[in-house]
Amino acid sequence: MKNLLFSVCLVLLFGSCTPTETLSIIDGTWERGKTVNVKLYQTENGQMKEISSYQPDESGKFYFAFAPAKGSFYTIGVANQNAHSYVFYFKPGDRLSVTINDSSYTLTGKNTPENVEMERWHNHILPLERKSFYFLHGVSSTYVDFFPELEAKDGKYKQEYTSDATFNKAFQNLQQYDMALLATNYLFTPRSAHPSFEEYPDLYNRIDIPALTTADLLEYPSGTRLLRTLRMFNTQRVMKDLSPEEKRAQGAQINSMDTFLALITDETLKGEFVLDNASGLRSYPGVLAFEEQYGKFFVTESQKKRFENIRNSLVSFAAGQPAVNFTFPDANGKQVSLSDFKGKIVYVDVWATWCAPCRAEIPHLKKLEKEYHNKDVVFLSVSTDKDKDKQKWLDFLKNEALTGVQIFGGDKAQTDLLAPYKITGIPRFMLFDRSGNIIATDAVRPSSPEIRPVLEAALKQK
């Protein structure tokens, strides 16, 4: 135990030793042949997020130590997927002893009553899980054998441990979500025979979409996956009574995000559903159009930031691609955006007061501003000085009599300007056309003899 706690202090997610009474520790044995790494996932926003990995030793032993902030679900597996991954419940200070064998897992030694209950539930639904999820792993099944087993398991589980109210609520939700996911996932995986809607067991009639779409769903490790299968199931349920002609006419509308969004009652969950769909976007113009239509559904800072990461990952710096917009205050506190200047050529200077090469370009930039004063060119300078140095920037503007449009990026410059444009050094100059599209994100400097031909060519563009 001493060696394990020492390793925790060194490597597992902490900058310093964490009090041992708050650590949850997993002592595991892997008996499923060789694997590169066993992984530990925490549940975050309805998904499994990897937080650590461990390569089993020659005897198959693996260990994890972590500090859960509260009681919640964690998953052990080898990939971020349902098949062959196992969900457990941890409070601060819990211990888990587990052996993962060829087809499942068993608890060994002393374990918490919550995880004893989790094992009982796992064994209850394991036959359904194998048929619903393991269809690519040699498990053959059709609705003829799956539906009777689903009915046999539905509503037949008797919970034994009931002492922890927080666990009880989470566990009861887990049971409901597991059954809904097993049932709906089965319908949309490859099978050799397919049922009619009339042959569905009663469980499918009781899948109440609005009841499932609560914020609690985000505490479920496969919450967003369940949203996807529920969306498909809802489409199927709506279309079952339509004629072939009606299906052809209404199919596109029924499959739209808007149809399913209307069924979600929780605002945070709406945002997660929209964000999950945004993960499939593959072009920057596409992500901008998506943001215009669905950006209003992002209600948490986390959702906004994660969508921003998706958007930034799709930025193309090729000429003609849309610019990544940014907004910062000027010296009077007025918010100024790059997009404010559509209709004009915009020459952007990314700089800082402490940057000597940046300051060396200022006389050349002033000269350009005078020459192009009566032309459709905006000279926009963005300071990347830190928030604590704002007064230094204000004094610099006054002392150097800087002209053009001067705005202050401050600490937000890193996330809103430098990261999106992949700027790792300054000064950096960028040029945008009248439509707000990129001409160059690493344009020539004001001191370069090339700058005037570049500006003149930009002005000639329609």
C-alpha positions in Angstrom: 0.0 0.0 0.0 2.9 2.4 0.8 4.3 1.9 -2.7 0.9 2.5 -4.3 0.3 5.7 -2.4 3.8 6.9 -3.3 3.1 6.3 -7.0 -0.2 8.2 -6.6 1.7 11.3 -5.3 4.0 11.1 -8.3 1.8 10.5 -11.3 -2.0 10.4 -11.0 -3.4 13.7 -11.9 -2.1 15.6 -8.9 0.5 18.3 -8.5 1.1 17.2 -4.9 0.1 14.4 -2.5 -3.7 14.1 -2.0 -4.9 13.1 1.5 -5.3 9.3 1.5 -8.8 9.4 3.0 -10.1 11.2 -0.1 -8.4 8.8 -2.6 -10.4 6.1 -4.3 -8.2 3.1 -5.2 -8.7 0.4 -7.7 -6.8 -2.9 -7.3 -7.5 -4.9 -10.5 -6.4 -8.1 -12.3 -6.7 -8.4 -16.1 -7.3 -12.0 -17.3 -8.5 -11.2 -20.8 -5.2 -11.9 -22.7 -2.8 -9.1 -23.4 -3.8 -5.5 -23.7 -1.8 -2.4 -24.3 -3.5 -0.4 -21.5 -6.4 -0.6 -19.2 -8.1 2.8 -19.0 -10.1 4.7 -16.4 -12.8 7.0 -17.5 -14.8 9.6 -15.5 -18.3 10.6 -16.6 -18.4 14.1 -18.0 -21.3 15.7 -19.8 -22.8 12.3 -20.6 -19.6 10.8 -22.0 -16.7 8.7 -20.9 -13.6 10.9 -20.5 -10.3 9.1 -20.0 -8.4 10.3 -16.9 -5.7 7.6 -16.6 -4.3 4.4 -18.1 -2.2 1.5 -16.8 -0.4 -1.3 -18.6 -0.9 -4.5 -16.6 2.2 -6.2 -15.3 3.1 -9.8 -16.2 0.6 -11.1 -13.7 -2.1 -8.9 -15.1 -2.2 -6.5 -12.1 -3.3 -2.9 -12.7 -4.0 0.0 -10.3 -5.6 3.3 -10.3 -5.9 6.0 -7.6 -8.0 9.1 -8.0 -10.0 11.6 -6.0 -13.7 11.9 -6.9 -15.2 15.1 -5.9 -18.5 13.4 -5.1 -20.3 10.1 -5.6 -20.4 9.4 -9.4 -19.9 6.7 -12.1 -16.5 5.7 -13.4 -15.8 3.2 -16.1 -12.9 0.7 -16.6 -12.2 -0.6 -20.0 -9.8 -0.6 -23.0 -11.7 1.8 -25.3 -14.3 4.5 -25.1 -17.3 2.3 -25.9 -19.9 0.2 -24.2 -18.7 -3.2 -25.3 -16.3 -4.7 -22.7 -16.3 -1.6 -20.4 -17.6 -1.8 -16.9 -19.2 0.9 -14.8 -18.7 1.4 -11.1 -19.7 3.9 -8.5 -17.1 5.8 -6.4 -17.3 8.1 -3.4 -14.1 9.8 -2.0 -12.1 7.1 -0.2 -13.8 4.0 -1.8 -11.8 0.9 -2.7 -12.5 -1.5 -5.5 -11.0 -5.0 -6.0 -11.9 -6.5 -9.4 -10.9 -9.2 -11.8 -11.8 -8.7 -15.4 -12.0 -12.1 -17.1 -12.6 -13.3 -20.6 -16.3 -12.3 -20.8 -17.1 -10.1 -17.8 -15.8 -9.2 -14.3 -16.1 -10.3 -10.8 -15.5 -8.4 -7.5 -12.9 -9.9 -5.3 -12.0 -9.1 -1.7 -13.8 -6.4 0.2 -15.9 -3.8 -1.8 -18.4 -1.1 -1.2 -22.1 -2.0 -1.0 -22.7 0.3 -3.9 -20.4 -1.6 -6.2 -21.8 -4.9 -5.0 -25.1 -3.6 -6.1 -23.6 -2.5 -9.4 -22.2 -6.0 -10.0 -25.7 -7.5 -9.4 -27.2 -5.1 -11.9 -24.4 -5.8 -14.4 -25.0 -9.6 -14.1 -28.8 -9.0 -14.5 -28.4 -7.2 -17.9 -25.2 -8.9 -19.2 -27.1 -11.3 -21.6 -28.9 -8.3 -23.1 -25.7 -6.3 -23.2 -23.9 -9.1 -25.1 -26.6 -9.2 -27.7 -27.1 -5.4 -28.1 -23.4 -4.3 -28.1 -21.3 -7.3 -28.9 -22.7 -8.1 -32.3 -19.2 -7.5 -33.9 -17.7 -10.0 -31.4 -19.3 -13.2 -32.5 -22.6 -12.8 -30.7 -25.4 -13.7 -33.1 -28.9 -12.5 -32.2 -32.1 -11.4 -33.8 -35.2 -9.9 -32.3 -36.7 -13.4 -32.1 -34.4 -14.2 -29.2 -33.7 -10.7 -28.0 -37.2 -9.4 -27.4 -38.3 -12.3 -25.1 -35.1 -11.9 -23.0 -35.7 -8.1 -22.9 -39.2 -8.7 -21.5 -37.9 -11.3 -19.0 -35.5 -8.7 -17.6 -37.7 -5.6 -17.8 -38.9 -4.6 -14.3 -37.6 -7.8 -12.7 -34.5 -6.4 -10.9 -34.8 -6.2 -7.1 -32.4 -3.7 -5.5 -30.8 -4.9 -2.2 -28.7 -1.9 -1.0 -30.8 1.2 -0.3 -28.9 3.0 2.5 -27.4 5.9 0.4 -30.0 8.2 -1.0 -27.6 9.8 -3.5 -26.5 6.5 -4.8 -30.1 5.3 -5.0 -31.2 8.1 -7.2 -28.2 7.7 -9.5 -28.5 3.9 -9.6 -32.2 4.0 -10.4 -31.5 6.4 -13.3 -28.7 4.2 -14.5 -31.1 1.2 -14.6 -33.6 3.2 -16.6 -31.0 4.5 -19.0 -29.3 1.1 -19.4 -32.5 -0.5 -20.4 -33.4 2.2 -22.8 -29.9 2.1 -24.4 -29.9 -1.7 -24.7 -33.3 -1.7 -26.3 -32.8 1.2 -28.8 -29.2 0.4 -29.6 -30.3 -3.1 -30.6 -32.7 -1.7 -33.2 -30.0 0.2 -35.1 -27.2 -2.4 -35.3 -26.8 -4.9 -38.2 -29.1 -7.9 -37.8 -30.2 -10.7 -40.2 -33.9 -10.2 -39.3 -35.9 -7.1 -38.5 -39.2 -6.8 -36.6 -42.2 -4.7 -37.5 -43.2 -2.0 -35.0 -46.1 -4.1 -33.9 -43.7 -6.9 -32.7 -41.9 -4.6 -30.3 -42.2 -5.5 -26.5 -44.1 -3.1 -24.2 -40.8 -1.6 -23.0 -40.6 0.3 -26.3 -44.0 1.9 -25.8 -42.9 3.1 -22.3 -39.7 4.8 -23.5 -40.8 8.4 -22.7 -38.5 10.7 -24.4 -39.2 13.8 -22.3 -38.8 11.9 -19.1 -35.4 10.7 -20.2 -34.2 14.1 -21.3 -33.3 15.6 -18.0 -30.0 16.9 -16.7 -29.6 13.7 -14.8 -28.8 12.0 -18.2 -25.4 13.8 -18.2 -24.4 11.8 -15.1 -24.8 8.6 -17.2 -21.5 7.4 -18.9 -23.3 6.8 -22.2 -25.7 9.8 -22.0 -25.0 11.3 -25.4 -25.0 7.9 -27.0 -28.5 7.3 -25.6 -29.6 10.6 -27.0 -28.5 9.5 -30.4 -30.4 6.2 -30.3 -33.5 8.0 -28.8 -33.4 10.4 -31.7 -33.4 7.6 -34.2 -36.1 5.7 -32.3 -38.3 8.8 -32.1 -38.0 9.2 -35.9 -39.0 5.6 -36.3 -41.9 5.9 -34.0 -43.2 9.0 -35.7 -42.9 7.5 -39.2 -44.5 4.1 -38.4 -48.0 5.3 -39.2 -47.1 7.3 -42.4 -47.7 6.0 -45.8 -44.7 5.6 -48.2 -45.7 8.8 -49.9 -45.8 10.7 -46.5 -42.5 9.2 -45.5 -40.8 10.4 -48.6 -42.4 13.9 -48.2 -41.8 14.2 -44.4 -38.7 12.2 -43.9 -36.2 15.0 -44.1 -38.2 17.1 -41.6 -38.7 14.2 -39.2 -35.0 13.5 -39.2 -34.0 17.1 -38.5 -32.4 18.1 -35.2 -35.3 20.5 -34.6 -37.8 17.7 -34.3 -35.9 16.0 -31.5 -34.8 19.3 -29.8 -38.5 20.1 -29.3 -38.8 17.0 -27.1 -35.9 17.9 -24.8 -37.1 19.9 -21.8 -33.8 20.6 -20.0 -31.8 23.6 -21.5 -28.4 22.2 -20.5 -29.3 18.9 -22.2 -30.4 20.7 -25.3 -26.9 22.2 -25.5 -25.2 18.8 -25.1 -27.4 17.3 -27.8 -26.5 20.1 -30.2 -22.8 19.9 -29.3 -22.8 16.2 -29.9 -24.1 16.8 -33.4 -21.6 19.5 -33.9 -18.8 17.0 -33.4 -19.6 15.6 -36.9 -19.0 18.9 -38.7 -16.2 18.7 -41.2 -15.7 22.2 -42.7 -15.3 25.7 -41.4 -18.1 27.3 -43.4 -20.3 24.4 -42.2 -19.5 25.1 -38.6 -20.2 28.8 -39.0 -23.6 28.0 -40.5 -24.3 25.5 -37.7 -23.3 28.1 -35.1 -25.6 30.7 -36.6 -28.6 28.3 -36.4 -27.8 26.4 -33.2 -25.3 28.5 -31.2 -28.2 29.8 -29.0 -28.5 26.4 -27.4 -25.1 26.6 -25.7 -26.0 27.8 -22.3 -22.9 26.8 -20.2 -19.4 28.1 -20.4 -18.2 24.6 -20.9 -20.5 24.1 -23.9 -19.4 27.4 -25.5 -15.8 26.5 -25.0 -16.1 23.0 -26.4 -17.9 24.3 -29.5 -15.2 26.9 -29.9 -12.6 24.1 -29.9 -14.6 22.3 -32.6 -14.8 25.5 -34.6 -11.2 26.4 -34.2 -10.1 22.9 -35.2 -11.8 23.3 -38.6 -10.2 26.7 -39.4 -8.6 26.7 -42.8 -6.1 29.4 -43.4 -6.4 29.2 -47.2 -7.1 32.4 -49.0 -10.8 32.9 -49.4 -11.9 31.0 -46.3 -13.9 32.9 -43.7 -12.0 34.7 -40.9 -12.2 33.6 -37.3 -13.9 36.6 -35.7 -12.6 38.2 -32.5 -13.8 41.0 -30.2 -11.8 43.1 -27.8 -12.3 46.6 -26.1 -10.7 49.8 -27.3 -9.1 52.4 -25.0 -12.6 53.7 -24.1 -14.0 50.2 -23.3 -16.0 50.0 -26.5 -16.2 46.4 -27.9 -14.6 46.2 -31.4 -14.9 43.1 -33.6 -13.0 42.2 -36.8 -16.4 41.6 -38.4 -17.3 45.3 -37.8 -15.2 46.2 -40.8 -16.8 44.2 -43.5 -16.8 46.2 -46.7 -13.2 47.3 -46.2 -9.7 45.6 -46.4 -8.5 44.9 -42.8 -4.8 44.8 -42.0 -4.3 43.4 -38.5 -1.2 43.9 -36.4 -0.9 41.5 -33.5 1.7 43.0 -31.1 2.6 43.8 -27.4 4.3 46.8 -25.7 7.1 44.5 -24.5 7.9 43.2 -27.9 10.9 45.0 -29.5 10.3 43.7 -33.1 6.7 44.9 -32.7 7.8 48.4 -31.7 10.2 48.5 -34.6 7.3 48.1 -37.1 5.3 51.0 -35.6 6.9 53.8 -37.6 6.4 51.8 -40.9 2.8 51.1 -39.9 2.1 54.8 -39.2 3.5 55.7 -42.6 1.2 53.1 -44.3 -1.8 54.5 -42.4 -1.1 58.0 -43.7 -0.7 56.8 -47.3 -3.9 54.8 -47.2 -5.9 57.2 -45.1 -8.5 57.9 -47.8 -8.7 54.3 -49.1 -10.8 51.4 -47.9 -8.2 49.9 -45.6 -8.6 49.6 -41.9 -5.4 49.2 -39.8 -6.4 47.2 -36.7 -3.8 46.7 -34.0 -4.5 44.1 -31.3 -2.4 44.2 -28.1 -1.6 40.9 -26.5 -0.4 42.5 -23.3 -1.7 40.8 -20.1 -4.6 42.3 -18.2 -2.3 43.5 -15.5 -0.4 45.6 -18.0 -3.4 47.4 -19.5 -2.3 50.8 -18.1 1.1 50.3 -19.7 -0.7 49.8 -23.0 -2.9 52.9 -22.5 0.2 55.0 -21.7 2.0 53.6 -24.8 -0.9 54.6 -27.0 -0.7 58.1 -25.7 3.1 58.5 -25.6 3.6 57.1 -29.1 0.5 58.8 -30.6 -0.6 55.5 -32.1 -3.2 55.8 -34.8 -5.5 53.3 -36.6 -7.9 51.2 -34.5 -6.3 50.1 -31.3 -7.9 47.3 -29.2 -6.7 45.4 -26.1 -6.7 41.6 -26.2 -5.4 41.1 -22.6 -5.6 37.6 -21.2 -8.3 36.6 -23.6 -6.0 37.1 -26.5 -4.6 33.6 -26.0 -7.9 31.8 -26.4 -9.8 34.2 -28.7 -7.0 35.2 -31.1 -3.6 33.5 -30.8 -4.9 29.9 -30.5 -7.5 30.1 -33.3 -4.9 31.6 -35.7 -2.1 29.4 -34.3 0.0 32.4 -33.6 3.1 31.4 -31.6 5.2 34.5 -32.1 4.7 38.3 -32.6 4.6 40.5 -34.4 2.1 38.9 -36.7 0.3 40.6 -39.5 -2.9 39.4 -41.1 -4.9 40.6 -44.1 -8.6 40.2 -44.7 -10.8 41.1 -47.7 -14.0 43.2 -47.9 -16.1 40.1 -47.3 -14.4 39.1 -44.1 -12.4 36.3 -45.8 -8.8 35.5 -45.4 -6.2 36.9 -47.8 -3.2 35.9 -45.6 -2.9 35.1 -41.9 0.9 35.6 -42.0 1.0 38.7 -44.2 4.1 40.7 -45.0 5.2 43.3 -42.5 4.8 47.1 -42.9 8.5 47.4 -43.2 8.6 45.1 -46.2 8.7 46.6 -49.7 6.1 44.0 -50.7 3.4 45.5 -48.5 2.1 48.2 -50.9 1.6 45.8 -53.9 -0.2 43.4 -51.5 -2.5 46.2 -50.3 -3.1 47.5 -53.8 -4.0 44.0 -55.1 -6.4 43.5 -52.2 -8.1 46.9 -52.9 -8.7 45.8 -56.5 -10.6 42.7 -55.5 -14.4 43.0 -55.7 
